[in-house]
Structures are given as C-alpha cells and as structure tokens.
Amino acid sequence: MVRRAPLAWRWTVKLTLPWPPSVNRYWRHDRGRTHISAEGRRYRADVWAIVAERGTNGLPFRGPVRVVIRAHPPDRRRRDVDNLGKAVLDALEFAGVVEDDHQVADLRIVREEPVRGGRIEVEVEEAT
C-alpha cells in the first residue's frame, strides 16, 4: 500500500504596494541620530492602509519567512534593486505583516518592466 504525504500548504500574503522612496529619502540623519523621514512615514502609513484594507495586519508571521519583491520602477533610470528591500521590509513590519524584519530567511528582489508611477508586488510566505 502506498501512502501519500498530506499536501503541505503555507500561509502566503500577496500585496501590491506603491513605489517606495529611495533609501536616501526614507531615512534622515540629525545630530548623530537616524530617523525615518516624513516621506518614509507617509510610505509606511500607505502600506499600513493597504494591508489593513486586505485584513492581513494584526496577524503577523511569527517564524522565518520568504519574501519575493517584484519591482516595477517608475521609469528606466538606473537603480540598485538591493536598496528597495529595506524600505519595503520596514513598511511590512510597521503594517503588522511580520513581527520583525529579522525573520526574513530568504529575500529575492526581481527587477521587472517599468510602469507609470512605479509599483512593488510583494509575496511573503512561511519559510520551511
């Protein structure tokens, strides 16, 4: 007799987010301290609103997660995709998708074709 393993499933959250401010505009340095700029706080609030509308905040992932960020830049200017991760992960933590961005065990950032205004498609799932 052959036994089949039960189908494994993972909790997954898929979101479409606005294009984040650059790292240089997200954080500010003042008198030896680093803080989130007004533009960065607006971005976090926008992400929080999107997550709240979907009903996925307040139920954060508690263990390791895998994150895939598909970046559709607003234009064809040269950008380093590795700069996108921190602002997006910080906003997801603020919105309650993850408890802390240290949970990210696997992070992938993929540059896609530009779209007007820019867009981030993010998928967060439990890592195994």
C-alpha positions as a printed NumPy array, in Angstrom:
array([[  0.   ,   0.   ,   0.   ],
       [  1.341,   3.421,  -0.954],
       [  0.676,   6.256,   1.442],
       [  0.551,   9.739,   0.14 ],
       [  2.008,  12.554,   2.141],
       [ -0.548,  15.195,   3.05 ],
       [ -0.404,  18.265,   0.875],
       [  1.689,  20.908,   2.543],
       [  0.43 ,  24.461,   2.461],
       [  1.952,  27.677,   3.568],
       [  0.352,  30.882,   4.701],
       [  1.041,  33.46 ,   1.971],
       [  0.344,  37.179,   1.705],
       [  0.483,  38.896,  -1.697],
       [  0.332,  42.681,  -1.854],
       [  0.676,  45.399,  -4.47 ],
       [  2.355,  48.435,  -2.954],
       [  3.377,  51.874,  -4.189],
       [  6.943,  52.566,  -5.205],
       [  8.959,  53.402,  -2.054],
       [ 11.078,  56.478,  -1.508],
       [ 14.789,  55.984,  -2.092],
       [ 16.921,  54.921,   0.843],
       [ 18.415,  58.427,   0.939],
       [ 14.942,  59.965,   1.263],
       [ 13.461,  57.305,   3.586],
       [ 15.889,  57.929,   6.448],
       [ 17.302,  61.173,   7.789],
       [ 20.328,  61.797,   9.984],
       [ 20.242,  64.569,  12.562],
       [ 22.681,  65.211,  15.416],
       [ 24.112,  61.727,  15.224],
       [ 20.704,  60.03 ,  15.212],
       [ 18.95 ,  58.26 ,  12.358],
       [ 15.184,  58.529,  11.983],
       [ 12.51 ,  57.922,   9.373],
       [ 11.734,  60.994,   7.284],
       [  8.247,  62.432,   6.758],
       [  8.241,  60.827,   3.301],
       [  9.202,  57.486,   4.844],
       [  6.437,  57.795,   7.461],
       [  3.907,  58.526,   4.702],
       [  5.051,  55.434,   2.799],
       [  4.699,  53.27 ,   5.922],
       [  1.209,  54.705,   6.524],
       [  0.223,  53.98 ,   2.904],
       [  1.421,  50.373,   3.227],
       [ -0.381,  50.043,   6.561],
       [ -3.633,  51.23 ,   4.913],
       [ -3.263,  48.714,   2.051],
       [ -2.597,  45.886,   4.483],
       [ -5.496,  46.947,   6.746],
       [ -7.842,  47.047,   3.752],
       [ -6.842,  43.464,   2.95 ],
       [ -7.369,  42.463,   6.582],
       [ -3.925,  40.918,   6.977],
       [ -2.46 ,  43.224,   9.631],
       [ -2.567,  42.088,  13.221],
       [ -1.854,  38.518,  12.08 ],
       [  1.912,  38.675,  11.626],
       [  4.087,  35.821,  10.558],
       [  5.894,  34.645,  13.67 ],
       [  8.594,  32.371,  12.248],
       [ 11.035,  32.587,   9.357],
       [  9.629,  33.97 ,   6.105],
       [ 10.481,  34.008,   2.428],
       [  9.935,  37.35 ,   0.669],
       [  9.845,  37.969,  -3.076],
       [  9.749,  41.602,  -4.194],
       [  8.926,  42.285,  -7.834],
       [  9.959,  45.849,  -8.543],
       [  8.3  ,  47.739, -11.391],
       [ 10.22 ,  51.035, -11.402],
       [  8.512,  54.275, -12.393],
       [ 10.958,  54.842, -15.267],
       [ 14.041,  53.401, -16.93 ],
       [ 16.644,  55.219, -14.805],
       [ 19.404,  53.081, -13.335],
       [ 18.633,  51.878,  -9.815],
       [ 20.186,  49.384,  -7.445],
       [ 17.463,  46.85 ,  -6.635],
       [ 19.125,  45.972,  -3.333],
       [ 18.151,  49.416,  -1.998],
       [ 14.433,  48.571,  -2.271],
       [ 14.398,  45.804,   0.303],
       [ 14.907,  47.8  ,   3.488],
       [ 12.096,  50.331,   2.946],
       [  9.621,  47.648,   1.861],
       [ 10.502,  45.306,   4.751],
       [ 10.352,  48.162,   7.253],
       [  6.886,  49.121,   5.999],
       [  5.68 ,  45.489,   6.152],
       [  6.858,  45.287,   9.759],
       [  5.112,  48.572,  10.601],
       [  1.914,  47.286,   8.941],
       [  1.959,  44.108,  11.038],
       [  2.661,  41.597,   8.266],
       [  5.789,  40.374,  10.062],
       [  6.757,  40.887,  13.691],
       [ 10.305,  41.882,  12.83 ],
       [ 12.213,  42.014,   9.569],
       [ 14.93 ,  39.814,  11.104],
       [ 12.54 ,  36.923,  10.338],
       [ 13.396,  37.134,   6.639],
       [ 15.312,  33.95 ,   5.868],
       [ 15.092,  34.259,   2.074],
       [ 14.841,  37.583,   0.23 ],
       [ 14.585,  37.903,  -3.532],
       [ 14.261,  41.16 ,  -5.429],
       [ 13.415,  40.985,  -9.121],
       [ 13.529,  43.984, -11.45 ],
       [ 10.518,  43.985, -13.777],
       [  9.443,  46.288, -16.587],
       [  8.731,  49.914, -15.628],
       [  5.149,  51.031, -15.064],
       [  3.875,  54.573, -14.708],
       [  4.301,  55.708, -11.1  ],
       [  6.143,  52.507, -10.155],
       [  4.798,  49.512,  -8.281],
       [  6.019,  46.859,  -5.862],
       [  4.48 ,  43.401,  -5.868],
       [  5.464,  41.562,  -2.719],
       [  4.822,  37.996,  -1.652],
       [  5.509,  36.862,   1.913],
       [  5.209,  33.226,   2.891],
       [  6.273,  30.937,   5.68 ],
       [  9.752,  29.55 ,   5.1  ],
       [ 10.318,  25.872,   5.648]])
